[in-house]
Each structure stands twice: as structure tokens, then as C-alpha cells.
């Protein structure tokens, strides 16, 4: 943990230094999205050094989600995953995976798990953060299918489950 904190502090210092690098004409480079790039990089650094998320209070309410817009999905599993994601995951990871309390769920972050089975193993054991393992295996596979389709890792037409999740790389 000490190594992680040291790296995080070093990273923050570098970001402050970069932000301070200016000329009379202005910034050496465009710093308008520096904070979002720093957050995205920090999310990846955090994931690389710990598989243990910061716990949420157990009394955190779980939102419910009822779709209000008709969306076309490539499969029933992806559609089901979207509903589970919005109800169980979006409060921390954002409605469109943009992050918030939890990290952005983008391809770079997902690759850390290697395969769809690796991602399933992580989310089914660690999420939702305030009640890990509380969903059914099918709901976890549905969310994995939705994440992979949304991030264009799969086309969403093949059902993901225990029989094939190990053969689906996260690249």
C-alpha cells in the first residue's frame, strides 16, 4: 500500500508540474482536459496496484432503473446487462461509464482482467461495492456482456457465460 501511495503522490506532483509549465504565450500544451486525463490515469494506476476497491458504506441505497428510451441492442443479454448496470453500477461508475465514485469502465481499464471470465470473476466477487456477490451469476454475465459490447470489444451477438468467457480476450 505504501508503494501505491508513493506512486500516487509522485503522479500528482508531476501533474502539478506539467500544469505549471507555461510560457509568455500560454501553456506549453493544451491543459483544458488535464484533470480528466489525470483522473483516468489515476484510475488505471489504482487498478494496477490493488484489486480491493475502497468500500462504500453498507447503507448506500441501490438505485432502481426503468428504461425511458427505446434502445436497440444486439441481444437480450446485452439489453438485460444494461438494465442491471443502470440499477446496480451506474451510481458509482456513471450512466455512460464516465466514472464517478468508481473508475471509468473503458477498454483500457477492462483489459487489466485479460478475458471476459477474468472480468466476471472480479465483478462477481467485488461488486456492487456495498454488497459484493449479491447478484446472480447470470446478472454478472449480462453486465459483462453489456460492458464489452458498449466498449466495442464484442459485437454483443454471442451470449457470454461460463462455457465461453475464458475464450473472449479483452482487447
C-alpha positions in Angstrom: 0.0 0.0 0.0 2.9 2.3 0.8 4.2 1.9 -2.8 0.8 2.8 -4.2 0.6 6.0 -2.1 4.1 6.9 -3.2 3.3 6.5 -6.8 0.0 8.4 -6.5 1.8 11.3 -4.8 4.5 11.2 -7.5 1.9 11.3 -10.2 0.1 14.2 -8.5 3.3 16.1 -8.3 4.1 15.5 -12.0 0.6 16.7 -13.0 1.1 19.9 -10.9 4.5 20.5 -12.5 3.0 20.0 -16.0 0.2 22.4 -15.3 2.8 25.0 -14.1 4.9 24.7 -17.3 3.8 27.8 -19.2 5.4 30.4 -21.5 4.5 34.0 -22.0 2.3 32.9 -24.8 0.4 30.4 -22.6 0.6 26.8 -21.8 3.2 24.5 -23.4 0.3 22.3 -24.4 -3.5 22.2 -24.0 -4.3 21.7 -20.3 -8.1 22.1 -20.6 -8.7 18.3 -20.1 -5.7 17.8 -17.7 -8.0 16.9 -14.8 -10.0 14.3 -16.7 -6.8 12.8 -18.1 -5.3 12.7 -14.6 -8.4 11.0 -13.2 -8.4 8.4 -16.0 -4.7 7.7 -15.5 -5.1 7.5 -11.7 -7.9 5.0 -12.1 -5.6 2.7 -14.1 -2.8 3.2 -11.6 -5.1 2.3 -8.7 -6.4 -0.8 -10.6 -2.8 -1.9 -11.3 -1.8 -1.8 -7.6 -4.9 -3.0 -5.9 -7.8 -5.3 -6.6 -9.5 -4.2 -3.4 -11.9 -1.2 -4.0 -12.5 1.4 -1.4 -15.6 0.2 0.5 -18.8 2.1 0.3 -21.0 2.3 3.4 -23.3 -0.7 3.6 -26.3 1.6 3.9 -25.7 3.1 0.4 -29.1 2.8 -1.4 -29.1 0.9 -4.6 -30.9 2.9 -7.3 -33.6 1.3 -9.5 -33.6 1.9 -13.2 -36.5 1.8 -15.6 -35.6 2.5 -19.2 -37.5 5.5 -20.6 -35.9 5.5 -24.2 -36.3 2.6 -26.6 -32.8 1.4 -27.5 -31.9 -1.4 -29.9 -29.4 -4.0 -28.5 -27.8 -6.8 -30.5 -29.0 -9.4 -28.0 -31.3 -10.0 -25.0 -28.2 -10.5 -22.8 -26.8 -7.0 -23.7 -30.2 -5.5 -23.0 -30.5 -7.3 -19.7 -27.0 -6.2 -18.8 -27.9 -2.6 -19.5 -30.8 -2.8 -17.0 -28.7 -4.4 -14.3 -25.8 -1.9 -14.9 -28.1 1.1 -14.6 -29.7 -0.3 -11.5 -26.6 -1.6 -9.7 -23.5 0.0 -11.2 -24.2 3.4 -12.7 -24.4 5.2 -9.3 -20.7 4.7 -8.9 -19.4 4.2 -12.5 -21.7 6.7 -14.3 -24.6 6.1 -16.6 -22.3 6.0 -19.6 -19.2 4.5 -17.8 -17.7 8.0 -17.3 -16.8 7.3 -13.8 -17.6 9.0 -10.5 -17.0 7.3 -7.2 -15.8 4.3 -9.2 -13.5 4.4 -12.2 -14.4 4.8 -15.8 -15.2 1.5 -17.3 -13.3 1.9 -20.5 -11.4 -0.6 -22.6 -8.0 0.4 -21.1 -9.4 -0.4 -17.6 -11.2 -3.6 -18.6 -8.0 -5.1 -20.3 -6.5 -5.5 -16.9 -8.7 -8.6 -16.4 -7.5 -10.4 -19.5 -10.6 -12.2 -20.5 -14.4 -11.9 -20.1 -14.1 -14.6 -17.4 -11.4 -12.6 -15.6 -13.7 -9.6 -15.6 -16.7 -11.8 -14.5 -14.6 -13.2 -11.6 -13.6 -9.7 -10.4 -17.1 -8.1 -10.6 -18.9 -11.1 -9.2 -16.5 -11.1 -6.2 -16.2 -7.4 -5.6 -19.3 -5.6 -6.9 -21.6 -3.9 -6.1 -19.1 -2.5 -3.7 -21.5 -2.2 -0.8 -22.9 -5.7 -1.3 -20.4 -7.9 -3.3 -21.7 -11.1 -4.8 -25.3 -10.1 -4.3 -26.3 -10.6 -8.0 -26.9 -13.9 -9.7 -24.1 -15.3 -12.0 -26.4 -14.6 -14.9 -26.8 -10.9 -14.0 -23.0 -10.6 -13.7 -22.5 -12.2 -17.1 -25.2 -9.9 -18.5 -23.3 -6.9 -17.2 -20.0 -8.2 -18.6 -21.7 -8.7 -22.0 -23.1 -5.1 -21.8 -19.7 -3.6 -20.9 -17.9 -5.5 -23.7 -20.5 -4.5 -26.3 -20.5 -0.9 -25.2 -16.7 -0.7 -25.3 -16.8 -2.4 -28.8 -14.8 -5.4 -27.5 -17.5 -7.7 -28.8 -20.4 -7.2 -31.2 -22.8 -8.3 -28.4 -24.5 -11.1 -30.5 -22.8 -14.0 -28.7 -24.1 -14.9 -25.3 -21.3 -14.8 -22.7 -21.3 -17.4 -20.0 -19.1 -19.9 -18.2 -18.6 -22.1 -21.3 -17.0 -19.4 -23.4 -16.0 -16.4 -21.3 -12.4 -17.6 -20.9 -12.0 -17.5 -24.7 -13.0 -13.9 -25.1 -10.0 -11.6 -24.8 -10.4 -8.0 -23.6 -8.5 -6.3 -26.3 
